[in-house]
Amino acid sequence: MLMKKIKLVSITAGLLALGAIVAALTVTAVFPNKYSTEIGAAANEFGLNPAFVKSVVWAESKFDKTALSNKGAQGLMQLMPATFDECATALGIKNADPFEPEHNIRCGCYYLSLMLEKFDDDKTAALAAYNAGEANAKKFLAGEAEIFAETRGYIEAVNKAEWFYSLIRN
């Protein structure tokens, strides 16, 4: 009888361990943790929380460095070509490539830091500007326009992902 109980406990423990492994793999698939070195360096350079940057990358491209939106936004942080070029020039990046993770992340962090500065560190307003454009964000804040449903969903997605990325801390 004791051996049956030990065997049952052993099987239960094994199933729990297997469940934990499956859960970890599922979370990793949903919330990848790529480009930590590049994100950490750029976040540090521009005074951003790496978890916040990872959440923006996740919401923008799901960590696909070749992502291209139907509106023309490019790379991991989905920067429009003109925005990427302006940021790369301001940062002195030679031969800037929007699909090169280090270039895209650095430019995206720079631009995100500019939006935070312009909107007095109001993360929601900065994210609205990052997603819908600075002019639209100003209209949203002034009550001159309703916030786009896509932008509202984007801000919610970034906030949820940031909670997760703040837990894993790397």
Salt bridges, closest charged atoms under 4 A:
GLU45 OE1 - ARG106 NE 2.83
GLU134 OE1 - LYS118 NZ 3.15
GLU134 OE2 - LYS138 NZ 3.40
GLU146 OE2 - ARG152 NH2 3.39
GLU162 OE1 - LYS123 NZ 2.54
